[in-house]
Amino acid sequence: MLKMLFAVLITFVAAFAPAIAAAADFPTRPVRFIVPLGAGSATDLLARQVARWLEEEWKQPVIVENRPGAGGIVAADYVTKQPADGYTLLMAGSSFVIAPLIDKNVGTRFDAALQPVARLAVLRVVLATNTSVPAQSLQDFAALSRAKPGTMNYAGLGRTSIIDTGLEVLKKGLQMDLTPVAYKGASEHIVALLRNDVQMVWGGAKVMKDQLATGKIRILATVSENRFSDLPHVPSITEAGYSGFIPKVWTGLIAPTATPPAILDQINRDVNRILARPEAIQTLRDVLGNDPAPLPAGEFETLVRKEGAFWASTFKSLGIEPQ
């Protein structure tokens, strides 16, 4: 019996030895971050900063590649076709959970092809309007939109974007009458709001705060349970009267599903280690407008699946069908 158990143990160790050894040495060559948005976007800036920190940790180059298009699907599809060895990672966001649910042509799904590895950050988001809109609060804005149906717009990025889907959820909860207008990026949203081409923008808190000096933008609420320390006079959306689900704009690293668990665990531990540094916390909050949001690998995967279930149910209730 002992000989049999010993033989099984030897077989087990032999089978997993290559993966264990690979994890112990990882990385031995450059790692790539595939970013689904263009250079200069919030996701791109976050990717490049995290890449610099990981280069210090890993003593290997971390290269950021931009592959924008199709709501992040171009980048995701590319990553699924790369070797599952931890050397090619997708810098994904909340929108990637949404895309497979409302785009029937999207075959890539987390549970089939991609594995959540490490959550990095949650973007601080606010709702803002143009100061020419006679609304001093979010409730005023909602009432005004109902009083003038079909005349007020919000800036979006398309059906698969967390901005559009998030605003549709908030719109329903606050009974706002708003029409989406699609733009190519957040910079265009700012221009549209300054011109009053749109009357509401869901935007990063830091970017919107910087625009206050123009005198043309009013921040109505934070998209969060609590106020932001750098915007102490702006009420949270819960204080503004909203009591439903609050969409979060997170960013995290995703790998091909077949990547050895030992490598995934190491990436998660290393990422969480750098995010705990005082320098990282300060940079993420003060420079990039994010809150550090590390999670154990298993908890990140659970979060992703729960969000997928929530959005599937939400789209059904809103009558949003896959197209």
Phi, psi and omega in degrees: 000315180297321178297321180295315179298320180296320180295319178297317180298316179299317179298317180298312181297318180297322182292323186259355182302316180300318180293320180295317179295319179298320180294322181296327182267348188295136352264151178251001179206175184301145176252144180247136170257121177263117185257127185279004179236168184286168178299139179092349177288164180301320179294320179296315180297319178296316180301317183291325178290315178297322178301317180297318179294319181289330175299321177294321182288317188267343184061031177221150177296143172239112188261130178262124178242129179265124177226073183285163175132144173057042176062030179096353185288328178300312180294316182296317180298321179298315183295323180297339183264001180269160177303139182273072185231005179089355184269352175229116184235142177270130173270089188260163178226184183305325183299334182289336174291327187280319188308313181295341184276336184237001174239104186291347179274354181273118180263345183283124178226148181304315187287351182251313190243336187231148186238120175299134184246306186208123173279139184258305190202163172238124182289136173283120187240144176229163172254128183229154177227172175279143183293346176283346175282122185283064179222118181268347181219167179295322177295321175299317181297314179300316180296320179295320180295324178288328181287337181233065185301138176081004184249352183243139186238158168236153181275125180236183178235356183125168189301329184271003183275144175296333178296309182294312182292321178297316180292328177295322177294313180294324179300317179293315182295328181259003179055052178263145175256099183225145179248129180286142173234120186278136175232171183276337183191174185295328179297324177290329177299318180297314180299316180297322179289319179299326179276351186065027173289329172236153184254354175215139176228135170264111186218165178299137185300318182295315181297315181291324177298320179297334182276350181300330181296339179290339183076006183251358184235137176238126177272122186268325183194156171271143177273075185195169178285334185231164176290159176266140184298330180272357174226061189296339183267358179265122181291153173286164181293333176289321175295331181280000174109005180264135184234011182265198179295133179256109181297138178250140177258090181260161174229139181206170179264135182234142181234161172303142187303325185281003178299134181306133181305325181296323178288318177301317180296321180293317178301316180300314181296318182293318178297314180297327179294315182289329180290342179275352180292140177304321179298318181294316180300314182293316181296315180299317184283311189274330183261317186257352176072028180243156168260128175303138185218055180292148177218150169302150185307315182296322180291325178295317178297318178298318178300315181299316182291322178295319178296320178300318179294319179298311183294324178299316179293321181295316180297323178296317181290331180272355180075024179270115182259148176300141178230000000 
